[in-house]
Amino acid sequence: MKLNASITMAKITVQNTDISVVKYNEEDYISLTDMARSQLQDEHGNIFAKMNTSAFIVEDKIHAIYENGKLYFQSYTIANQIFSLIDFVTEATNTEIESFGEIKGIDVNAENIKHIANIKTRRLIKLLSSTNNIATFMRKTFRTKTSLLKKYGINAQINGNNELVLPTNNVVEPNRTLEFLNEDIFRGIITDSLYRSNSKKKDNR
């Protein structure tokens, strides 16, 4: 399994037969030696290595536990920050695409989507179908919706029934719209540049 590049490693604490996993960022880690934590990543690649140097972590919660031969993560988001889970996201079937097209607030030509969809399209539909993002977006005012679509470069329109029309001219357009609805497109605060995200961490500040 591939280690996500967003962090260097995970702290594993063994207690009897259980393992607790804490995901931590660079700012959480305080080393008591001159050895940089990044050297462990460079030397061992994607392998979790036992640390022999002294350090402590500023953290107050466990993100995963290993129990009875299974690893349980607090959430998909946390797991995806430690391991890349993109290969484990299932794809929407044709039946699920048809069900997606029936979601209130969105106008989808399911037959066209089934015809042009690639793996990414189906994964995005699968993810989006498990959220309330479409309903949340469609509750916004017409002006706000059209402004957001323009701001994030989304080639989709709001029709006379106040539905978001998913474009199907080519696979790129629906994929970008689905990324937008999945909140995988964002603008940098400083440069206002557009970026795509492959994993997200919710900021509770």
DAGIUR-V187443 format. One record per backbone hydrogen bond with DSSP energy under -1.0 kcal/mol. CO is the residue of the C=O (numbers start at 0). NH is the residue of the N-H. E is the energy in kcal/mol with one decimal. If there is no record, write none. Layout:
BEGIN
co=(CO & CO)
nh=(NH & NH)
e=(E & E)
END
This chain:
BEGIN
co=(1 & 3 & 10 & 12 & 14 & 17 & 18 & 19 & 20 & 20 & 21 & 24 & 27 & 29 & 35 & 36 & 37 & 38 & 39 & 40 & 43 & 53 & 55 & 56 & 62 & 63 & 64 & 65 & 66 & 69 & 71 & 74 & 75 & 76 & 78 & 81 & 84 & 92 & 93 & 94 & 95 & 96 & 98 & 99 & 102 & 104 & 106 & 107 & 108 & 109 & 110 & 111 & 112 & 117 & 118 & 119 & 120 & 121 & 121 & 122 & 123 & 124 & 126 & 127 & 131 & 132 & 133 & 134 & 136 & 140 & 141 & 142 & 143 & 144 & 145 & 146 & 147 & 148 & 149 & 153 & 156 & 158 & 162 & 163 & 169 & 170 & 171 & 172 & 173 & 174 & 175 & 176 & 177 & 178 & 179 & 183 & 185 & 187 & 192 & 194)
nh=(83 & 6 & 21 & 19 & 17 & 14 & 65 & 12 & 62 & 63 & 10 & 27 & 57 & 55 & 38 & 39 & 41 & 42 & 43 & 44 & 46 & 31 & 29 & 58 & 73 & 20 & 71 & 18 & 69 & 66 & 64 & 78 & 79 & 80 & 82 & 3 & 87 & 96 & 97 & 98 & 99 & 100 & 101 & 102 & 105 & 163 & 165 & 109 & 112 & 113 & 114 & 115 & 116 & 121 & 122 & 123 & 124 & 91 & 125 & 126 & 127 & 128 & 129 & 130 & 135 & 136 & 137 & 138 & 139 & 144 & 145 & 146 & 147 & 148 & 149 & 150 & 151 & 153 & 152 & 155 & 164 & 161 & 158 & 106 & 173 & 174 & 175 & 176 & 177 & 178 & 179 & 180 & 181 & 183 & 182 & 196 & 194 & 191 & 187 & 185)
e=(-2.3 & -1.1 & -1.9 & -2.3 & -2.3 & -2.7 & -2.8 & -2.2 & -2.1 & -1.4 & -1.9 & -1.3 & -2.0 & -1.8 & -1.3 & -1.2 & -2.3 & -2.3 & -2.1 & -1.9 & -1.6 & -2.3 & -1.8 & -1.2 & -3.0 & -3.0 & -3.3 & -1.5 & -1.7 & -2.9 & -2.3 & -2.1 & -2.6 & -1.1 & -3.3 & -2.2 & -2.1 & -2.2 & -2.0 & -2.0 & -2.4 & -1.9 & -1.2 & -1.6 & -1.4 & -2.6 & -2.3 & -1.3 & -2.3 & -2.6 & -1.5 & -2.2 & -2.4 & -2.1 & -2.3 & -2.7 & -2.3 & -1.1 & -2.1 & -2.4 & -2.8 & -2.2 & -1.2 & -1.8 & -2.5 & -2.7 & -2.6 & -1.1 & -1.4 & -2.7 & -2.5 & -2.0 & -2.5 & -2.3 & -1.9 & -2.6 & -2.1 & -3.1 & -1.3 & -1.8 & -3.1 & -1.9 & -2.6 & -3.1 & -1.0 & -1.7 & -2.2 & -2.1 & -2.7 & -2.4 & -2.3 & -2.3 & -1.8 & -3.1 & -1.5 & -2.7 & -3.1 & -1.6 & -2.8 & -2.3)
END
